[in-house]
Amino acid sequence: MELKELHLFDRLCWAKDNLESYQSDYRVVFEDNVDEPAKVLVPDPNWMACAMHGGILPPVWVYHELEKDEKTPGFKKHTRGYLLHETEPMPPMSEEEAIEYLIMKDIPNHVWRTWNEGNKPKMVICKKEQLPQTREWRNAWKIDPNINSKQAA
Amino acid sequence: MAYGKIVADQIQHSSEGTVGTQYVVNGSAKCIFSVEYDGTAINDTSGGINTSSLTDSGTGDRTISWTNNISSRTYSCNFDNTGWTSDVYDRTAQIYHNFTTDGLAGMTTRTGMLTSSVRFISFYEGSARAIYDYDNFGVVHGDLA
């Protein structure tokens, strides 16, 4: 039996036992509400290993379909979970491709679809050492309005 | 590389009887995670499974996203609780809920509980309660999508 034929959760269990976790230094800073502090997305090391190995994670559109279902009025439970398990999994991704995938999976789409529209970028990919090194004033963190959007990209 | 599969509807102990494998599958934790005390990383903890990312939204305000969604928004997510030397102070977390926009928390109305993620607030309770950066260890039970 091939890995891709297993239920997604079984693939994750296999990966946990067989793949070396990968701690990425990339972080994604984003703002989805002007009244809230900037948020920081941190990739999971086991998930990164799955993304870079390939053959484990479903395409990101599967998550978008499930999200659509969940937002349907009267939603009780998922009836299309098979999409997670039966859709051809993603091939191996580079670290950067994995971060792009994760942005589309775990950051609200109104942020990443329009990240560079408006008065300043709503999202910035950076390395963890570029973040403030202490948690002081954490609830006042914002993306610098003067950030160069080409740098931000 | 081989990926083995055993299909069985029951597991039998030599002397203690038989249990249906659906109890094992349905009763197993579907996610185990640990967040670094300052909310800046997911720890590679024993048994950790099924998380794709952590979103640090501010002091003590964290969201964990799942790789394999849970089937509905009604599941169980529990956090451990840690004291401090001889003081019986709580350091734990609770699922986020917005009472203003979503009314009383109920079976289907916990704002922070989605099939794809859970948002929770880490807090400290000593002489007063405060949102607080602290290690959180969480376990999720429920059915997978």
Interface residues (C-beta under 8 A of the other chain):
Chain A: M1 E2 L3 E5 L6 L8 F9 L12 C13 W14 K16 S21 Q23 E36 P37 K39 V40 L41 V42 P43 D44 P45 N46 W47 C50 L57 Y63 L66 E67 E70 F75 K76 K77 H78 R80 G81 L84 L102 K105 D106 I107 K128 R135 R138 N139 W141
Chain B: M1 A2 Y3 G4 K5 K30 D38 G39 T40 A41 I42 D44 G48 I49 N50 T51 S52 S53 L54 T55 D56 S57 G58 T59 S65 T67 N68 N69 S71 S72 R73 L114 T115 S116 S117 D133 D143 L144 A145
